[in-house]
């Protein structure tokens, strides 16, 4: 299947890199992803090698949408932001408990802005931005445990194995909280009582720098209990260890002429409201986001001149293929990951979309071809097994296929 895509070829090499940031080791090995842009037609480079489907059995309660998925060895945790509810299911898809306590009273939250799991302590935590508090529950039963107040502004956090947390602090331009500029536009750790213990990546005082760090997706997800973090306009991705709270660079994305120089933000003297136009004219890559890493692949995307590029990096082959995100890869699913587990990316599809995919297959292939098409047979079987309005979780493993360039 031929598609007109932008092709990116990355060579991964291990370098010694000297970092002079507080809390970061002076010498760290960091994988550098060197990007080479070429434009041509080629056959699909990656396909889904295998998919396991998980039908969610929640009885009469319907999950309207899946915003985020976290996994443990025996549980699946799903956040649905439209109804501010967390669903906990076993690995067979059976509902174990829900956390649905939206309100203004005791043991209630205004909204679930983010949630995380302390796997070691088996505690689930919810961050409530409007309520300025973190609510803690048993990750095994959903029983309410306690709440902890906090005094800074953040949408994104992750509980750490040792009992503390890591936060990305999103702020408005030149914002200050309790006259402490170190809590603006950075990532920082707290202890178990939410007392700040150390701050990292404290940016300069220019408002434009801080205003461009606002995001809800700055703490990325990996298959293990570590976390990854990247500023919006940095090509470094940092690794945060959940046990000993170390913080060091993990990946450096080298986009050649599209890499943003360190002076770019400081050199801008115009109206902050016109910064996006200034950025798009530069054709520098920015806003590296939705970064998910499993044992075999990395998935993320970034913007250049307001054009989104989707990237798949193969760790074993040490090759990366990137293309404009708006394009699809043939008839395989090209859904955005909402979680990771071991060597799989977690995506979801609702029942109506499932039927649409089947219709597309049936309109493009003969019956003989469909009988030999593994993926179509999987979808057909899934349709017969599930008539629920619930979304269906998909655990996708990827495999690289040889491509042929076409003039």
N, C-alpha and C positions, 0 to 999 in steps of 0.2 A: 504494500500500500504506500503510495507516494503522497507525501505531504510537504508543503512548502514551509520550512521551518528555519529558524536560525540555529546553527550548530555551534556548540562550544566544546572545545577539546581541552581537558585539563590534565596536566602532568603533576602528580603528587610527589614531592620530595621532602625529606626531613632535614631541617636546618637547625642550627643553634641560633637562638634569638635572645638578645639582651633586653629585658624589660625593666623599666625603672618606675614601677607603680607600687604604692604601699600595699603590702600583703601579697605581692607577686614575687615569686622566686626570681633572682637575678638572671639565671640562665635556665631556659626551658626549651625542650624540644617541641617544635611546632610544625604541623603539616602545612605546607604552602601549596595552595591550589592555583596554579598558573593558567590563566584563561587565554585561549586563542579563538577569536571570533572568525567564523567563516559562514558564508551564506550559500546554500545549495539545496537541491532536492535529494532526499534519501529515504530509504525504507525505515520503518520504525526501529529505533535502536533498543528500546526496552519494552518488554511486555510483562504481564503478570503471569508468573510461572505457575503459581498455585494460589488458591483462595479458600479460606475456611470461612464459612458463614455462621453467624450466631443470631438465631431468631430470639428476640426478646419477649419473654413470656411474663407479662405484667398484669394479666387478668383484664379487668374492665378499665384499668388505668392506662392511658395512652401517653407515650412520650412524644410531645409535639415536635421536638427537634433535638439534635445532639450537638452541643457546643464544645464539649471537651470529654476525653476519655482517659482515665488512669487505670492501671492494672496492678494487682498483686498476684502472688502465686495461686490464690484460690478465689479471687473476687474481681469483678469489673465494676468500676464506678463511673457513672455518666452524669454530667451536668447538662441540664436543659435550662438555658437562661430565660427563655420567654416566660416560664412559670416558676423560675427561681427554685428549682427542685433538684436534688441529687438522688439518683437511683442506684442502689447497690444490688448486684446480681451475682449469682454463682457462675461458674464456668460453663454451665449448661444453659445459661440465659434465664434462669428462674429468679424472680424477684425475691430478695431477702429482706430488704427494708428500704424505706424512702426517708429523706430529710426534707420536710416541707413545712417550714415554720415561719413563713413570711408574716411580718406584722411589726408592731411597735412595743409590744409587751415584753415581759421577762422571757428569756430563752428564745426570743424571736429575732429575726434579722430583716432589714429593709430590702436587701437584695443579696444575691450570691454573685459577687464580682469576680471571684476566683476561688478555687479550692485546691487543696493538696493533701497528700497522704504521708504520714510518717510511718513507713513500712515497719521499721524496727519496733516502735512503741505501739503500733496498731491504732493510731489516732488520726482521725479525719478533721481537717480544719477548713473553715470557711472565712473569707474576708468580706466584711460588710463596710464598704466605703462610707456611705452616709451615716452609718451608726458608729464609725470609727472604732471598730472592735473586731476581734477574731473569736469565733465561736468554735469550740472543740467538742468532738463526738467520738464515741467508740467506732472504730472502723469495722468492727465485727458485728455490732448490733444496732448502731445508729443512736445509742443512748447519749443524751446530752451530758457533758461533763462540766464545762465551765466556759466563761468568756474572759478575754483579755483585751483591755483598751490599748489603743495606740494613737499617736498625736501627729502623724505625718500623712501625706497624701499619696496613696499608691493604689493601683488596680491589680498589680501582679506580684505574686509572692510564691515561695515554695518552702514548706517545712523541711528542716534539716534533721538528719538522723540523730544528732546529738541533743536535740530539743530546741534549738534556736530556729531562726528563719533567715531567708535571704529575700530582699525586696528590691524591686526596681521602682524608683521614686519618680513619678511623672509630675511635672509642674507646669504652671503657666509662665510666660516670659517674666524674668526677673522676680519670680515669686520667692517669698521667704516664709518659712514656718518657724515660729519661736526664735526669730532672728538668727537662725542657724543655717548659713548658706551651704554648709557641707551636706545637708540633707536634701539639697536640690539637685536634680538631674544626675543621679548616680545610683550605684548599686551598693547596698550595705547590709551588714549582718546585725541580727539582734540575738539576745539570749532568750531563754525560755519565757521570761517575763516581759519580753519586748523592749528591753533596755538596749540601746544602740551600743555595740561593742567595737565596731570598726567600719569605716567608710572607704569605699574604693571609687576610682574614676571620678573624682571631683572635678567637674569641668570649670572653665574660666567663667568670669562674671558677665559675659556678654549675653544679653537676653535672647539673641537669635539662636545661640547654641542650646540653651535650655529649652526654648520653645520647640525645637526640633527633636527633642528626646522623648516627647510625649507619645506613648504607645501602650497598648495592652498586651503586646506579644513579645516583650523583650527577654523574658526568661523562657528558654526553649527546652524541649523535652528530649530525653535520651532513653535508651532501653534499660539502663541500669539506674542506680539511685543517685547519680550525679546530674547536674544541671548545666546548661550552657547559657551564656549571656552575650549579647552584642548591642552596642549603641547603634542608633539608626544610621549614623554617618561615619561609622568606622568599619574597616574591612577585617578587623580582628574579632574572633569569636573566642570568648573566655570560658574556661571550664571551672565550675564550682563544685568542689567535693563536699558531699553532704555529711560526711562523718567528722572530718577534722577542719572543715570550713576554710580550706585553702582555695586560692583563687589565682589561676594562671592562664595564659593564652593557650588555646588548643588548635585553632585553625587561623590561617591568614589567607584571605581570598585576594589574589593578585589579578586584577582585571585590566592590566596594561594601561592604556590611555584613558580607560574608563574609571580607574582608581582615583578616588578623591584625595587631593593633597591636603596635608594637615592645616595649611594656611587658608583653605577655601572658605571656611565659616568665618574666620577672623577678618578676612579681607572684605566681607560684605558690609557695606555702609548704608544700604538703602532701607526702604520701608519693609519691616518684617512681614507685612501682608503680601508683599510682592516677591518674597523669597522663593516660592515654588517656581515662579517663572524664571528667575535667575538660575535656579538649580537645573531646570529642564533644558535650558539653553546650553548648559555646560556639558551635557551628556556624560556626567559622572554617575557611576552606580551608587545607589543608596537604598536605604530601607530594606536591609536584609532581614527577612522575617519568616515566620512559619517554619523554623528550622527544626527538623525532626531527624534524629539519628538512631538507626537500629544497628544490629551487628554486621550487616552486610552493605547497607546503603545509607546515604544522606540525602534528604530532600529539603529544599528551601526555595525561596524566590526573592528577586530583587527588582528594582526599577531602574531604567535608564531612559531619560527624556520622557518620563511618564508612561513608558511601555514596560509591562511586567514580563519578566523572564523566569521560567520555571527550570529548576536544576535537579538532576539526579546524578549523584556521585556513586560510583561502584568502587568500594574499598579494595576488593580483591584484584580487579583489573586496573585499578588506579587510573580510571578514565571517568570523565564527567561529560554529560550531554545536557545542554541547556537550550531552551526554545521559548518563544513567546508564549506566555501562559494561556492566552486566549484560544490557542489552537489545541485540538484534540489529537490523541495518538490512535488513529484508526478506530477499530471497534473495541479495543480494550478500554477498560475504565481508566479514566485519568482524573480521579477524584482527589481532592486535597486531603492529606492526612489530618486526622484529629487526635492521633495518639500513636504510640509505638509499643511493640512488645517483642522482645528478643530479636528475631530477624524479620519481623513483619511490620508493615505500616497498617494502621487501623484507619479505615474509612467507613462511611455509612451510606446507605441508599434506602429511600423509602419505597413503599410498595408500588406507587404510581410510576416512579422512575424506573423501577424494575420492569414493569410491563412495557414501558416505552423502549427500553433497551432490547427486549425480546422482539418487539415489533420492528425495530431497525434491522436486526439480524434477519428476520423473516422476509423483509422487503428487499434485501441485498443478496441473499444466498439461496441456492436451490435446496430442495429437501435432502438430496444426497450429501451436499456440503454441510448442511446443518446436522445431519446424523453423525458426521465425523468431527464436528466442531465441539471440543471439550467444554469450552466456556459457555456456549449456548445451552448445552445439555445441563450444565450446572445451574444456569439461570432458570431453565424450565423446571428443573427439580425443585428449586427454591420457591418458585411461584406456586407450585402445587402444595408445598409444605406450609406456606404462610399466606394467610389472607388478612393478617392483622394490619391495622393502620400504623403500627409501630415501625420506626426505621429498623433496618437490618444492619448489624455490624459485619464488616468484611475485614479479614486479616489477610493482607496481600503480601506475597513474596515475589520479588522481581528477578528477572533474568535478562541478561544482555543478549541481543540477537545481532548477527552480522548484518551490516548495512551495505548497500550498493549505491554509489553516487550516480546520479543521472544528469546528463548534460541538459 
